[in-house]
Amino acid sequence: MAVKQELMEIVPKLKDIAKMFLQLDRGYLKCEATMLNTLAADTEGVPIVKVKVANVSAGERIILDPFEFNKVYQVMRDEIAFLTGAITSGKSYTVRKAHDPVSLLFDHDFQLGTAIFFIEYLIYYFPSEDADINQDVSNVVAPHNKVGSLTLEWVPLTPGDEDEEREADDDDMPEIQDPSELIGKPWTYKLKISGAKDLDQMAEMCYCQYKFFGTTFTTGTIETNTSNPNFDYECVHHIDEVTDEFLKFLQQPFHVGLFIKPYIASPPAEALSTENPGTKEKLSNVGC
């Protein structure tokens, strides 16, 4: 779908949902359209529409895909219709917790940011140096600020080692003076992702994801409330025979996405229902 058309469909819903937040006594929730940073994913430069959601009273935020936002929008319309109908008929109705706007919006995992590593040195069978290991994680949408840091290390393994586990020593490592000298030879490295630090919001769940030569890999999921998740992830990546295509891959920036599910520090104290005076008053004369 063209970006312009997608925005034209979402903007009216953003205005509607802002009114619904007020009707449901959730005026501290804010939604706006934004664009995914094209450096954060394999987008080929095509802008990707997202919806940025913020809880301005508690500081949580999340980035939703339009289809996720549309689901939230429809459920909220339905719940307002149920509440309004119950109020009109004098019946009692309570919105279940999972359909509270806070739960609907924040009960998702999303890409908090991306760490970009430059790995051309792997062509020459060099290990990661201190300057290569720690990189900032940048927000995937404006203002693209730092949202944490990620520790990642590449360890060269003995080329052609069947077990793909023995770390290469100086005698094992081939001397590559020119990238073309690696063509046709085996290539083996162990990737270690130790963890992330100083995330700018608390995560209830967290994991990393990256693509290696066209294949997607994902770390284990950390399900602990933390802003400093430890992944302790290791994965051996092996190429039987290096090709020109693989050399080009190593010469490109290597992206690692950091995904979280936000921790909600202060969930709504009261359920939405016809017994809530504020909600009842705001919906008494409202039709859907």
C-alpha positions as CSV (number, residue, x, y, z in Angstrom):
1,M,0.0,0.0,0.0
2,A,1.3,3.5,-0.9
3,V,2.6,5.5,2.0
4,K,0.2,8.4,1.2
5,Q,-2.8,6.2,1.0
6,E,-1.9,4.5,4.3
7,L,-1.5,7.8,6.0
8,M,-4.8,9.1,4.7
9,E,-6.5,6.0,6.2
10,I,-4.8,6.3,9.6
11,V,-5.0,10.0,10.3
12,P,-8.8,10.2,10.7
13,K,-8.6,7.2,13.0
14,L,-5.9,8.9,15.1
15,K,-8.3,11.8,15.6
16,D,-11.2,9.5,16.5
17,I,-9.1,7.5,19.0
18,A,-8.0,10.7,20.8
19,K,-11.7,11.4,21.4
20,M,-12.2,7.8,22.6
21,F,-9.3,8.1,25.1
22,L,-11.1,11.1,26.7
23,Q,-14.5,9.3,26.7
24,L,-12.9,6.3,28.5
25,D,-10.9,8.4,31.0
26,R,-7.6,7.6,29.4
27,G,-6.7,11.0,28.2
28,Y,-3.0,10.4,29.1
29,L,-2.6,8.1,26.1
30,K,-1.4,9.8,22.9
31,C,-1.1,8.4,19.3
32,E,0.6,9.9,16.3
33,A,1.7,8.7,12.9
34,T,5.4,8.3,12.3
35,M,7.9,6.7,9.9
36,L,10.3,3.9,10.5
37,N,13.9,4.8,10.2
38,T,15.0,3.1,6.9
39,L,18.4,2.4,8.5
40,A,16.7,0.2,11.1
41,A,15.5,-2.5,8.7
42,D,15.9,-3.9,5.3
43,T,13.5,-1.5,3.7
44,E,15.4,-0.7,0.5
45,G,14.8,3.0,1.3
46,V,11.0,2.7,1.2
47,P,9.4,4.6,4.1
48,I,7.3,2.5,6.5
49,V,4.3,4.0,8.3
50,K,4.1,3.3,12.0
51,V,1.9,4.6,14.9
52,K,3.8,5.9,17.9
53,V,1.9,5.5,21.2
54,A,2.9,7.2,24.5
55,N,1.5,7.1,28.0
56,V,2.4,10.7,29.0
57,S,1.6,10.1,32.6
58,A,4.1,7.2,33.1
59,G,6.6,7.5,30.3
60,E,5.9,4.2,28.5
61,R,5.9,4.2,24.7
62,I,5.5,1.7,21.9
63,I,5.6,1.6,18.1
64,L,2.7,-0.2,16.4
65,D,2.3,-1.4,12.9
66,P,-0.9,0.0,11.3
67,F,-2.6,-3.4,11.3
68,E,-2.1,-3.6,15.1
69,F,-3.4,-0.1,15.6
70,N,-6.4,-0.8,13.5
71,K,-7.3,-3.8,15.7
72,V,-7.0,-1.6,18.8
73,Y,-9.1,1.0,17.2
74,Q,-11.9,-1.4,16.3
75,V,-12.0,-3.1,19.7
76,M,-12.2,0.4,21.4
77,R,-15.1,1.3,19.1
78,D,-16.9,-1.9,20.0
79,E,-16.3,-1.4,23.7
80,I,-17.7,2.1,23.6
81,A,-20.7,0.8,21.8
82,F,-21.2,-1.9,24.5
83,L,-20.8,0.7,27.3
84,T,-23.1,3.2,25.6
85,G,-25.8,0.6,24.9
86,A,-25.6,-0.6,28.5
87,I,-25.9,2.9,29.9
88,T,-28.9,3.7,27.6
89,S,-30.7,0.5,28.7
90,G,-29.9,0.9,32.3
91,K,-27.8,-2.3,32.4
92,S,-24.4,-3.0,33.9
93,Y,-21.3,-3.6,31.8
94,T,-17.6,-3.9,32.6
95,V,-14.8,-3.8,30.0
96,R,-12.5,-6.7,30.6
97,K,-8.9,-5.9,31.5
98,A,-7.5,-7.1,28.2
99,H,-9.7,-4.6,26.4
100,D,-8.7,-1.6,28.4
101,P,-6.9,0.9,26.1
102,V,-3.7,0.6,28.1
103,S,-3.6,-3.2,27.7
104,L,-4.7,-3.1,24.0
105,L,-1.9,-0.6,23.1
106,F,1.0,-1.9,25.2
107,D,0.5,-5.6,25.2
108,H,2.8,-6.0,22.2
109,D,6.5,-6.5,21.6
110,F,8.1,-3.9,19.3
111,Q,11.4,-2.9,17.9
112,L,12.8,-0.4,20.5
113,G,15.9,0.3,18.4
114,T,18.7,-0.9,16.2
115,A,22.4,-1.3,16.9
116,I,24.6,-1.0,13.8
117,F,28.0,-2.8,13.6
118,F,30.6,-2.6,10.9
119,I,32.0,-6.1,10.3
120,E,34.2,-5.8,7.2
121,Y,37.2,-6.8,9.4
122,L,35.7,-10.3,9.5
123,I,37.0,-10.8,6.0
124,Y,40.5,-10.8,7.4
125,Y,39.7,-13.1,10.2
126,F,40.3,-10.5,12.9
127,P,38.5,-10.8,16.2
128,S,36.3,-8.0,17.5
129,E,38.3,-5.2,19.2
130,D,37.0,-3.2,22.2
131,A,35.8,-0.4,19.9
132,D,33.7,-2.9,17.9
133,I,32.0,-4.6,20.8
134,N,29.8,-2.0,22.3
135,Q,27.4,0.1,20.1
136,D,24.5,2.5,20.8
137,V,21.0,1.3,20.2
138,S,19.2,4.1,18.3
139,N,15.5,4.7,18.3
140,V,13.8,3.4,15.1
141,V,11.6,6.5,14.7
142,A,12.2,10.2,15.2
143,P,14.1,11.6,17.0
144,H,16.4,8.6,16.5
145,N,18.0,9.2,19.8
146,K,20.1,6.7,21.9
147,V,17.8,4.3,23.7
148,G,20.4,1.9,25.1
149,S,23.6,0.0,24.2
150,L,24.3,-3.5,23.0
151,T,27.4,-5.7,23.6
152,L,28.2,-8.0,20.6
153,E,31.4,-9.9,19.8
154,W,32.7,-11.9,16.8
155,V,35.1,-14.7,17.7
156,P,37.0,-16.4,14.8
157,L,36.9,-20.2,14.8
158,T,39.3,-22.5,13.1
159,P,38.2,-22.6,9.4
160,G,36.8,-25.9,8.3
161,D,36.7,-27.3,11.9
162,E,33.9,-29.9,11.7
163,D,32.8,-29.2,15.3
164,E,32.8,-25.4,14.6
165,E,33.8,-24.8,18.2
166,R,37.5,-24.4,18.5
167,E,38.6,-20.8,18.7
168,A,41.3,-20.0,16.1
169,D,44.8,-19.1,17.3
170,D,47.3,-17.2,15.3
171,D,48.6,-20.3,13.5
172,D,45.1,-21.3,12.5
173,M,44.0,-18.0,11.1
174,P,44.6,-17.5,7.3
175,E,46.5,-14.5,6.3
176,I,44.2,-12.5,4.1
177,Q,45.8,-9.5,2.4
178,D,43.0,-9.0,-0.2
179,P,39.3,-9.9,0.1
180,S,39.6,-12.0,-3.1
181,E,41.9,-14.3,-1.4
182,L,39.0,-15.6,0.8
183,I,37.0,-16.7,-2.3
184,G,36.3,-20.4,-2.2
185,K,37.6,-20.9,1.3
186,P,35.7,-21.8,4.5
187,W,34.7,-19.1,6.9
188,T,33.6,-19.7,10.5
189,Y,32.9,-17.3,13.4
190,K,31.0,-17.4,16.7
191,L,28.7,-14.5,17.3
192,K,28.2,-13.6,21.0
193,I,25.5,-11.1,22.1
194,S,26.1,-10.6,25.8
195,G,23.3,-8.2,26.6
196,A,21.9,-4.7,26.5
197,K,22.4,-1.9,29.0
198,D,20.6,1.3,30.1
199,L,17.4,0.9,28.0
200,D,15.5,4.1,28.3
201,Q,12.4,2.2,29.4
202,M,11.8,-0.9,31.5
203,A,11.0,-4.0,29.6
204,E,8.8,-6.9,30.6
205,M,10.2,-9.0,27.8
206,C,13.2,-8.5,25.5
207,Y,15.1,-10.2,22.7
208,C,17.4,-9.4,19.8
209,Q,17.0,-10.3,16.1
210,Y,19.4,-10.0,13.1
211,K,19.8,-11.3,9.6
212,F,23.0,-13.2,8.7
213,F,23.4,-13.6,4.9
214,G,19.6,-13.7,4.3
215,T,18.6,-15.8,7.3
216,T,16.9,-14.4,10.4
217,F,18.3,-15.3,13.8
218,T,16.7,-14.5,17.2
219,T,18.2,-14.7,20.7
220,G,16.4,-16.2,23.6
221,T,13.6,-14.2,25.1
222,I,14.3,-12.6,28.5
223,E,11.1,-12.4,30.5
224,T,12.2,-10.3,33.5
225,N,11.3,-6.7,34.3
226,T,14.6,-5.0,33.5
227,S,16.4,-2.3,31.6
228,N,19.6,-4.3,31.5
229,P,18.8,-7.7,29.9
230,N,21.4,-10.4,29.7
231,F,21.1,-12.6,26.6
232,D,24.2,-14.7,26.8
233,Y,23.5,-15.7,23.2
234,E,26.0,-17.6,21.1
235,C,25.7,-18.8,17.5
236,V,28.3,-20.3,15.2
237,H,28.0,-19.0,11.6
238,H,29.8,-21.0,9.0
239,I,30.2,-20.7,5.2
240,D,31.6,-23.7,3.3
241,E,32.9,-21.7,0.4
242,V,33.1,-17.9,0.5
243,T,31.6,-16.2,-2.6
244,D,31.6,-12.6,-3.9
245,E,28.0,-12.3,-2.6
246,F,29.2,-13.2,0.9
247,L,32.1,-10.7,0.8
248,K,29.6,-8.0,-0.2
249,F,27.5,-9.0,2.8
250,L,30.4,-8.6,5.2
251,Q,31.2,-5.2,3.7
252,Q,27.7,-3.9,4.6
253,P,26.6,-2.6,8.0
254,F,25.3,-5.3,10.2
255,H,22.0,-4.5,12.0
256,V,20.8,-6.0,15.2
257,G,17.2,-5.1,16.3
258,L,16.4,-4.9,20.0
259,F,12.7,-5.8,20.7
260,I,10.9,-5.3,23.9
261,K,7.4,-5.5,25.5
262,P,7.0,-2.5,27.7
263,Y,6.6,-2.9,31.4
264,I,3.6,-1.0,32.6
265,A,4.5,0.4,36.0
266,S,1.1,1.9,36.9
267,P,-1.8,0.1,35.2
268,P,-5.2,1.6,35.5
269,A,-6.5,1.3,39.0
270,E,-10.2,1.1,38.1
271,A,-11.8,-1.1,35.4
272,L,-13.9,0.7,32.7
273,S,-17.5,0.1,33.4
274,T,-21.0,1.7,33.6
275,E,-20.3,2.1,37.3
276,N,-17.5,4.6,36.6
277,P,-19.1,8.1,37.0
278,G,-16.7,9.8,34.6
279,T,-17.2,7.3,31.9
280,K,-20.9,7.1,32.4
281,E,-21.3,10.9,32.1
282,K,-19.2,11.2,29.0
283,L,-21.0,8.4,27.2
284,S,-24.5,9.1,28.3
285,N,-25.3,11.2,25.3
286,V,-22.8,9.7,22.8
287,G,-23.6,7.5,19.9
288,C,-21.2,5.4,17.9
